Amino acid sequence: MAVHEIRIDPALPLRDEPDTGHNRWHPDIPPVVRCAPGDEVVMETRDAFDGQMGPEATLKTVEAPDLDVVHPLTGPVHVEGAQPGDLLEIEILEIVPDAYGYTVQVPGFGFLRDVFPEPFIVRWRLADGWATSDDLPGVRIPAAPFMGTIGLSPGHASLSRIAAREQAALERGGFVLPPSPDGAVPAAVGETGLRTIPPREQAGNVDIKQLGAGTRLYIPVDTPGALFSAGDAHFAQGDSEACGTAVEMRATLRVRFALHPGEAAAKGIRSPRFTRSDYWVAPAYAAPRRFYATTGMSVSRDGEVAAEDATLAARNALLEMISHLGERGWSAQQAYAICSVAVDLKVSQLVDVPSFLVSAFLPEDIFTD
């Protein structure tokens, strides 16, 4: 077994160290390292906004960030022997957090972007297994680090198919960031490289908080060498990452690869899967012993049923939780941030038509007062 390393200068944005990573998905991006199945790779990663939201960031920064540089990823890693139709197993061995994190509410982004049009920032201290902040006094978020963006490059055929379907969604009025050369690293793929914002068949920006150390992630290979990359590390996150950001940070990731030849094709595996054999976080936080929950149905505020609309149900559950936190003395923006880093949105039922129901769970143990 060999150990390969990709080190970065954390003081530099990706554009100043383009040989360490990329911020678009494209199969023509050359690999930074090559490894064999069974090898380990250690990768230092930049934060989601590529250094824009550091300790000195102001609300003016949050109000108008450069979204063209989101997300800077470390890689790609070429896994020898990997071919389309294979299944790549990524064993997540370790994620070492930085000492600083942030949660931001960027105008025009996030699940409730129409309700929260103003910028907001929470600056976190990350130490001794906890995130604490003067911006949310009395709140203590337990460490559960994972990579928000982790995945493989699509192949050329998938690249064209995905670009076409996302362009169609944009033309229907959907919220889509299409390919753009502005801020692209490497610049050579800017015109056609896929933006890193959404998750896709080869994973990417999945924001699955259970993908911490000890988890095995399985992704169907779509291009020779698989071309694995990661970034956008999170110290902690609520299921849904409601305001658009978690506790964002830089981190160091250590992974090991295993290859299952032909398995994705043979089993018809078309999207990521993952597994683990122990708790991904202390049970008191994975299934909080003390919690307060709100619910939301697929019924609009004026009482009209939107049949089988999980988005509306989730929205209503989240708005009710923000209202509850307001009753406890938090401002609306503070409450929205708490929801993003600690509240879990769970689908309670999808069968009692016409109204779906979503519940929002707030773990009470995050409060120290």
Phi, psi and omega in degrees: 000133176251155176243125180249149182230142169236108181256148179234163169265107185296345179279350184250139171288166183302323183299336179269353175224058187295345179281359180257348184182200185200163175230023171222155174262125179197135183289349180270000177289123183292145180291148176278320176222161173239140180219166176257155172306137184098342179284158172255148176230129176255127187229119171277137186234148175273165178282168188301324183263013175055047173088357182290334187253040178291181184304335181267003181298143179249172176298331176296322176297314182294328183294327185217064179286164174276100181281351180291342183260003177277138346258134174284120182252146175268131183132195005280160172252124178270121179262114185302133176091346182290132181225156177308136183098343175284167173242122179265128176259122178250110176270116182274109187270323186198144171225113183259118183285159169282183180263350182234140175219171180208155170231126182234151172246105183268125179307133179088002182227154180106163185295324181249043185297334178285337181270332185239083183273356184257149179288153179205147178219140170242125177258125186252142165266128182249108184201146173055031176085012182222152169250125178229157184206140173292342179281343175226068184299138180087005177249136179223114185259124181288147180293134171207064190292143176202167178268119179294323179241120183205128182175193183240161175284142168288158173281178185297317180296317179294323178304312180294318180295317181293317179301320181293317182290326179285326175296320177297320177296320177298317181291337175277000179099010179286161179274099185225138171257105183281172176307142180207136178284345183295121177075003185290136173230119357284153183298332185297337182254008186300324184289331186236347181295140180284138174294155186271002188297308185268157168284154179217190185300328179265027179076236187100228185278068185278333179053042178267110188288347177279001180272046177271185179302133182105349179267147173249124182253132181244124183230132177293133180279136184236354181211150181304134181086352178070314177059074182273138175216162179204160178176197175058049184290145178238133174286324179195160181198144168279150175298112177123337179046055198302318185276001178103346177221153174258210166275093187281147183196167163277161180198171172240123183253139174233125183228161173229141184252144168226146184243133178244093188300130174070000189290322180296317179293317184294324183261359180068031180282118187244358183208166185296150172227159178207157184209158171203167187241007176213179181297137179279343175205165180309135185306330180297338179255332176293321175223085193304135180289331177235124180211161170238132184235145172241164182232157176218138177248165178277062179228128182289167181296336178267009172092010181270131178282128171255095191306127173055045181253095182291330179297315179295320178298316179296317179301314181294321178297319181291317178298323178294322178292319177298321177297317178299316179294328174296323177296338181265005172106000180274145173291164181299319180289323174298316181297319178298318178295317178301317178301319185292326185261346187221338185272136178256125172267123182238136175284114182276324175199145180236010189243344183273071184299147010267001190250116168290162178222130178241140177246142177250124185251123177254114177287121185290338184286357175284347182265129183268345181269000000 
